[in-house]
């Protein structure tokens, strides 16, 4: 059902309640593909939806206007979750001109047969008058793909931000003030961590541009529309793109026969103890609000999506793996491959793990820490078969180091 943003501007997207895997992103709350219909002297559609849902989008457009009345379809981003439906849209909207930038045209031509589409390539200086409203454009390369752009209506101070500021969240509500804000921000953070993090430099540039225009409402291509908490989501993006740490320690591990689990738990004990000590030192430099969030995650019991979300603003990380066939455990290997691609800012870290006759798991992780450019807090902590009491003490000491490093990194920001 179409939902009005402001007079004669409606949401006409698709809520995907059932999707649980969005190219490996764990969408356990579902997703939405947002599209918008602007009716003025001229009529424009902003973005499409996934290809298989295009007819549902067309039904929503048809509730509001004759399909032959649509003059423009704007493509802000050529990724198939927004452009897949263009094939149906351009076939069913006989008078529509597709508006996109040159890079987007090139990408669309690689995906689809666009020979019959009427395309107008625009540049950031172009404006398209719809009557009482004007479409203006801001190129935002690599937020999320090279062709990405924002569309902005100055008369409404309304920004169509495609992926930026989005969340994977299926709901019957459309606006940020109709749903639990903490959940929206959590999903926005997860979206940022798993999709946007590698492009944080470009995000900072985009935020500088966005700061020059007044924004009353942000209508992203995923999730809820920001109309009451615009400054909050923009500030959150400043923090995430700026690599701002929170006093958080993550202990990630995988274990074969419980030995590495025992080591992880000893690291946790040391970290929690140090965190509590830090609170008690509140007469010095560390205040109660500096209490450290310490989290233990078995990497085969959680998802890459969740790990990346927690990793985004964590200041210190311990990575643990038993040795298996002279390698680390396979899921830990997936974790570090995924995390490296996301290019998180440098963390303080160390590795740990048990082994039988030849140790390798913690060594591989130690090398990864060094190669990734993170700060190595201590050499690997190893245990032959079972951790001795001396090894567990080393683990607790390692936990303390993590907390100290997390507080230090957080203070310096
Ligand atoms: Fe939602 Fe980059 O596509």
Boltz pocket constraint, residues with backbone or C-beta under 6 A from the ligand:
constraints:
  - pocket:
      binder: B
      contacts: [[A, 77], [A, 79], [A, 81], [A, 82], [A, 144], [A, 145], [A, 163], [A, 221], [A, 222]]
      max_distance: 6.0
